[in-house]
Amino acid sequence: MSEDIVRFRRLPGNEDIPLPARATPSASGYDVRSSDQDFSLAPQSAKLVSTGLNIELPEGMECQVRPRSGLAMKYGITIPNSPGTIDPDYRGEVRVLIRNEGLEPVSICRGDRIAQLVFHRFSVPDIVECQELGSTGRGRSGFG
């Protein structure tokens, strides 16, 4: 059992929207659903979709908002700022920016799974300026 607790509050009128949930016991992501009325997303367009939920994260934890692979593969639905980050001091509504990269309009219905939430602990290191950095075998090589 986890010591971490993430709290969600349903916004008024969203009692029918399930809380985020994992599809299988081993899944790392919690599916989150649209609370918007049914809509069609045209090709090459984006929409900020409501979930009808506010969130409270414990201190030192972030929530990453990621695309669902099935929506991406079948319809070209992605999250342009993926992963989106929700910080522990945010208390507003969880909303998801989705984009249709496909060639056809895509219908999204109220209650459809639109993204997944993945929770991570993070560090808050001290930042220090220095004149030299330690050397490694890789050195400055990067990007191929």
C-alpha positions in Angstrom: 0.0 0.0 0.0 1.4 3.4 -1.0 1.9 6.2 1.6 1.2 8.8 -1.1 -2.3 10.0 -1.5 -3.4 12.0 -4.6 -6.8 13.7 -4.0 -9.3 14.5 -6.7 -12.5 16.6 -6.3 -15.2 16.3 -8.9 -16.5 19.6 -10.1 -20.3 20.2 -9.9 -22.1 18.4 -12.7 -19.5 15.8 -13.1 -20.7 13.1 -10.8 -20.9 10.7 -13.7 -17.2 11.1 -14.6 -15.1 8.3 -13.1 -12.0 9.1 -11.1 -8.7 8.4 -12.9 -8.0 4.6 -12.8 -5.5 2.1 -14.1 -6.8 -0.3 -16.7 -4.7 -3.2 -15.3 -3.0 -3.8 -11.9 0.4 -3.4 -13.5 -0.3 -0.2 -15.4 1.7 2.9 -14.5 -0.8 5.3 -16.0 -4.2 6.3 -14.7 -6.7 6.9 -17.5 -8.5 10.3 -17.3 -11.7 11.1 -19.1 -13.4 14.0 -21.0 -16.1 15.8 -19.1 -16.9 18.0 -22.1 -20.1 17.5 -24.1 -19.5 15.3 -27.2 -17.5 17.0 -29.9 -15.6 16.4 -33.1 -12.0 17.3 -33.5 -11.1 18.3 -37.0 -7.8 17.2 -38.6 -4.8 19.3 -37.6 -6.8 21.1 -34.8 -6.4 21.1 -31.1 -8.7 21.5 -28.1 -8.3 22.0 -24.4 -10.5 19.2 -22.9 -11.9 19.4 -19.4 -11.9 16.4 -17.1 -14.3 17.8 -14.4 -11.6 17.2 -11.7 -9.4 19.3 -9.5 -6.3 17.6 -8.1 -4.2 17.8 -5.0 -0.7 16.2 -5.1 1.5 15.6 -2.1 4.5 17.8 -1.8 7.4 16.5 -3.9 5.2 14.8 -6.4 4.4 15.8 -10.0 1.7 14.4 -12.3 2.6 13.9 -16.0 -0.1 14.0 -18.6 0.6 11.7 -21.4 -1.1 10.5 -24.6 -2.9 7.2 -24.8 -1.2 5.0 -27.3 -4.5 3.5 -28.7 -5.8 7.0 -29.6 -2.5 7.9 -31.2 -2.3 4.8 -33.3 -6.0 4.6 -34.3 -6.9 8.2 -34.8 -3.7 10.4 -34.6 -4.7 11.9 -31.3 -1.7 13.2 -29.3 -0.8 15.7 -26.6 1.3 18.4 -28.2 3.1 19.4 -24.9 3.6 15.8 -23.8 4.3 15.2 -21.2 2.4 18.0 -19.6 3.3 18.6 -16.0 1.0 19.3 -13.0 2.9 20.7 -10.1 2.0 20.0 -6.4 0.8 23.5 -5.8 -1.7 23.5 -8.6 -5.4 23.3 -7.5 -7.2 24.1 -10.7 -9.1 21.8 -13.0 -7.1 19.1 -14.8 -7.5 19.9 -18.5 -5.8 18.1 -21.4 -4.6 19.7 -24.6 -5.3 17.2 -27.4 -4.5 17.5 -31.1 -5.7 15.5 -34.0 -2.7 14.7 -36.2 -4.8 12.4 -38.4 -6.5 12.9 -41.7 -10.1 12.5 -40.5 -12.3 14.2 -37.9 -12.4 12.3 -34.5 -15.4 12.2 -32.3 -14.8 12.4 -28.5 -17.7 11.7 -26.3 -18.2 12.7 -22.7 -16.6 10.0 -20.5 -14.2 8.8 -23.2 -10.6 8.2 -22.0 -8.4 11.0 -23.4 -5.1 10.8 -21.7 -3.2 9.1 -18.9 -1.7 10.5 -15.7 1.6 9.2 -14.4 2.8 10.2 -11.0 6.5 10.8 -10.1 8.5 12.0 -7.1 11.0 14.7 -7.9 14.1 16.3 -6.3 14.7 19.9 -5.6 18.5 20.2 -5.9 20.6 23.3 -5.1 21.8 25.0 -8.3 25.5 26.0 -8.2 27.5 27.8 -10.8 31.1 26.5 -11.3 34.1 27.2 -13.6 34.7 23.5 -14.5 32.7 20.3 -14.7 34.0 16.8 -14.0 35.1 14.8 -17.0 33.5 11.5 -18.3 34.2 9.0 -21.1 31.4 10.6 -23.2 32.5 14.1 -22.7 30.6 16.6 -24.9 29.4 14.0 -27.4 25.6 14.0 -27.9 22.8 13.9 -30.4 24.2 11.0 -32.3 
